């Protein structure tokens, strides 16, 4: 089991960041390494609590599917979902936006658990470092988009 947390300071208010937490814009920064495609339950234009979202893509020539359920959603403040991928990895990702004047502090939490005893050992030795790097690159991309750098 891994519990990762990242804190990032943005030079823009929360609304400038949260516009990237909608189904049509989230693939611009989330899951770019697999050229992700988001399929939202009912074709909804925005996320909502209880909604299922399927994220599909290719990673190193392998099809990857991630099924999520939105568990918390407050515009400009909070987005959270629980997920399970096609390999049995389960977890939760949470993004909290905290305004600080005209700036924003974003806290991302990524909690996941790998199935099987051997995978748990591999995760402790290798995987969590790769996941941490991936999460940081997602936040870098989100920051560039939100701050228009």
C-alpha positions in Angstrom: 0.0 0.0 0.0 1.3 3.4 -0.9 0.2 6.8 0.4 1.8 9.6 -1.6 1.2 13.3 -1.0 2.3 16.3 -3.1 1.9 20.0 -2.4 2.1 22.5 -5.2 1.8 26.3 -5.0 0.2 28.0 -8.0 0.3 31.7 -8.8 -3.4 31.7 -10.0 -6.7 31.5 -8.1 -8.5 28.1 -7.8 -10.9 28.8 -10.7 -7.9 29.0 -13.1 -6.8 25.5 -12.0 -10.2 23.8 -11.6 -11.2 24.4 -15.2 -8.8 21.5 -15.9 -10.9 19.2 -13.7 -13.6 18.6 -16.3 -13.8 15.5 -18.6 -12.8 17.3 -21.8 -9.7 19.0 -20.4 -8.4 16.6 -17.8 -6.7 14.4 -20.5 -4.5 17.4 -21.3 -2.6 16.8 -18.1 -3.8 13.5 -16.5 -2.7 10.3 -18.1 -0.9 11.9 -21.0 1.8 9.2 -21.0 -0.9 6.8 -22.2 -2.8 9.3 -24.5 -5.8 8.8 -22.3 -9.4 9.0 -23.4 -12.1 9.7 -20.8 -15.5 8.1 -21.1 -18.0 9.7 -18.6 -21.1 7.9 -17.6 -24.1 9.2 -19.6 -21.8 11.5 -21.6 -22.0 14.2 -19.0 -20.0 17.4 -19.6 -18.9 17.7 -15.9 -18.0 15.3 -13.1 -20.5 14.6 -10.3 -20.4 12.5 -7.1 -21.3 8.9 -7.8 -20.5 9.1 -11.5 -18.4 6.4 -13.2 -15.6 7.4 -15.5 -13.6 5.0 -17.7 -10.1 6.1 -18.7 -8.6 4.2 -21.6 -5.2 4.4 -23.3 -2.0 2.6 -24.3 1.1 2.3 -22.2 4.1 0.7 -23.8 1.9 -1.0 -26.4 -0.4 -2.4 -23.7 -4.1 -1.5 -23.4 -4.8 0.1 -20.0 -8.2 0.7 -18.6 -8.9 2.5 -15.4 -12.4 2.6 -13.9 -13.1 5.4 -11.4 -16.1 6.5 -9.3 -16.2 10.2 -8.3 -16.5 10.3 -4.5 -16.1 14.0 -3.9 -16.6 17.0 -6.1 -16.8 20.7 -5.1 -16.2 23.2 -7.8 -12.9 25.2 -7.2 -12.1 23.2 -4.1 -12.0 19.4 -4.3 -12.0 16.5 -6.7 -11.6 12.9 -5.6 -12.2 9.5 -7.1 -11.6 5.9 -6.3 -10.2 3.7 -9.0 -9.4 0.2 -10.1 -7.3 -0.6 -13.2 -7.3 -3.6 -15.5 -4.4 -5.1 -13.5 -6.3 -5.1 -10.2 -4.6 -2.0 -8.7 -7.1 -0.2 -6.5 -6.9 3.2 -4.8 -8.0 6.8 -4.4 -6.7 10.1 -5.8 -7.7 13.4 -4.2 -6.9 17.0 -5.2 -7.7 19.8 -2.8 -7.4 23.4 -3.8 -6.8 25.9 -1.0 -6.9 29.6 -1.9 -4.2 31.8 -0.4 -5.0 35.3 -1.6 -4.7 35.4 -5.4 -2.7 32.2 -5.3 -3.6 28.5 -4.6 -2.1 25.6 -2.8 -3.0 22.3 -4.4 -2.6 19.1 -2.3 -2.7 15.9 -4.3 -3.0 12.6 -2.4 -2.5 9.3 -4.2 -3.3 6.1 -2.3 -3.1 2.7 -4.0 -2.7 -0.9 -3.3 -1.2 -3.6 -5.6 -2.8 -7.0 -5.6 -0.7 -10.0 -4.5 2.3 -10.4 -2.2 5.0 -10.2 -4.8 3.5 -7.1 -6.4 3.5 -5.4 -2.9 7.2 -6.1 -2.6 7.9 -4.8 -6.1 5.8 -1.7 -5.3 7.9 -0.9 -2.2 11.2 -1.4 -4.2 10.3 0.2 -7.5 6.7 1.1 -8.4 6.0 3.8 -5.9 9.0 5.8 -7.1 7.7 5.6 -10.7 4.2 6.6 -9.6 5.6 9.5 -7.6 7.5 10.7 -10.7 4.4 10.3 -12.8 2.2 12.3 -10.3 4.8 15.1 -10.2 4.9 15.3 -14.0 1.1 15.5 -14.1 1.2 18.4 -11.6 3.9 20.1 -13.6 1.7 19.9 -16.7 -1.3 21.1 -14.9 0.7 24.0 -13.5 2.0 25.0 -16.9 -1.6 24.9 -18.4 -3.2 26.8 -15.5 -0.5 29.4 -15.3 -0.1 29.5 -19.1 3.6 29.1 -18.9 
